[in-house]
Amino acid sequence: MAINVQVEKNNQESSANVIRRFTKRVQGSGIIPRMRGNRYFSRIKSRNVQKQARLKKLDKKEKYETLVKLGKIQEFRGRRR
């Protein structure tokens, strides 16, 4: 999907102002974040790998919650900045 950004110079407008308007339009269109996201190829994980990761995470969370209930470890609440 191509998104073209076009800016035309008005009668009494400086070149710097035209460039400024162009960069604002490019930023507003969201082209730059999308291109930065496409910069490196990342493979899509298979369903089996995703499912195993989810199950592992759920198991780890369950073990953590039981340890908190037993009082073996303190609950991690995070830090405020």
N, C-alpha and C positions, 0 to 999 in steps of 0.2 A: 504494500500500500504506500503510494508515494504522496507526500504532502508538499506542495510547492508554496513557497513563501515569496511574495512579490511586493516590491515597494517602488512607487514611481516618485520622481523628484518634482516638487511643486515649483512654482515660478521663482520665488525669492527664498529658496531654502539652501542652506549650505550642505556641502557633501558630508560633513561630520554629523549633521542632524539626520541625514538620510541613512547613514550607517547605523546611528543610534536607534532609529525607528525599525530598521531591518533586524537588528539583534534582539530588540524587544519582541518583535513578531515571531522570531525563531524560538525564543524562550517560551512564549505563550503557546506555541503550537505543540510543544513537548517533544520535539525531534531529538534534542540533545540527550535527555535521559534515556530515550528508547535506544539510541545508537550506542550509548555507553553500556546499556544492558546487553546489547547484541555483540559487544566487543569480544567476548570470549565464549566459545561454544561449551555448553554444558549438556551432557546427556540426560535424557529423561530416565529416571529409575523405573525398573519394571514393577508391575503390581505386586509380585511376590516379595521383592526387596522392600517396597513401601510398607507392605503388611507386616513383615518381620520387624521393621523398625518401629512401627506403631505398637506392636505387641510388647516389644522390649521396653519401650518407654512406659507403657501402662504398668508392666510388671515392676519396673523400677519405682514408679510413683506409688504403687500399692505398698511396696516394702518400706518406702520412706514414711508413708502415713502410719503404718503399724509401729515403726520405731518411735515416731513422735508420740503416739498414743501411749506407748509403754514407758515413755520418759527417758529412753536411752539417748536420744539426741534432742537438741533444741530446734524448734521450728525456725527456718530461715525466712526472714521477712524482707530482706533486701535493705539497701542503704538509700537514704535520701540524699540528694545532692544539694 
